[in-house]
Amino acid sequence: MSPRWDLLVVAGLLALVGLGALGYGLRAGRRPVLWVGLFAVATAALFVNQAVRVSRLPERNPVPRTGQSVQVGSRLYRAHCAVCHGPEGRGDGPAAPSLVPRPADLRRTARMADGLLFARITEGLPGTSMPAFRDTLTEEERWHVVNFLKALTEEP
Ligand code: HEC
C-alpha cells in the first residue's frame, strides 16, 4: 500500500499557505485573511485524511475471478445481501422498501475498484443500514462476493 504523494503534496502546500495566512492575519489583525488561513488549513487536513483512507484500501484482489469463486460469491450474496439488494443486485430485495436510504443498485459497482468494494463490504456504510461484514464473512469470502458483484454487471 503506497502513500498517495499527490494528495499529501497538495495538503502540504495548502497547509503552508494556510499557516502563512493565519500568521499574517493574526499579526496584521486582518480577519478575512485569518478566515482564508483557517479554511486552507482545514482543507489540508481533509486531504491528509483522504490520503490515509485511500492508502488503507487493499490494492489488489488476491482471489482470481474464476467461475468457482463467482459461484461461492453468489451463494454468499444470496445468504447475506439479497434480502436488501435483491436477487439480481437491483436494490429491490424484500427489506428494501422499509429502508432509508434504499439499498444501492449494485449493478453500478462495475466501475468501482475491487479494493473499494471490499472496503464497503468490510466496513459497511455509516448512516445507512449497510452492515459491516468484518466479523460475519472471512476476508476470502468477502473477495468472493466482490468477484460475484463484478460478474453480475457483465451478464446481459
Ligand atoms: C440490511 C440491508 C443491507 C444488507 C443486508 C446489505 N446491504 Fe449493502 N447497502 C445497503 C444500503 C442501505 C446501502 C446504502 C445505499 C446508498 O446510500 O448508497 C448499501 C450500500 C452498499 C454498497 C455501496 C454501493 C456504493 O455505490 O457505494 C455495496 C458495495 C454494498 N452495499 C454491498 C453489499 C453486499 C455485498 C452485501 C452482502 C455481503 C450487502 N451490501 C448487504 C443495505 C444492505
Residues whose N, C-alpha, C, O or C-beta is under 5 A from the ligand:
A	BS01	HEC	H80 C81 C84 P101 R102 P103 A104 L117 R120 I121 L125 T128 S129 M130 P131 V145
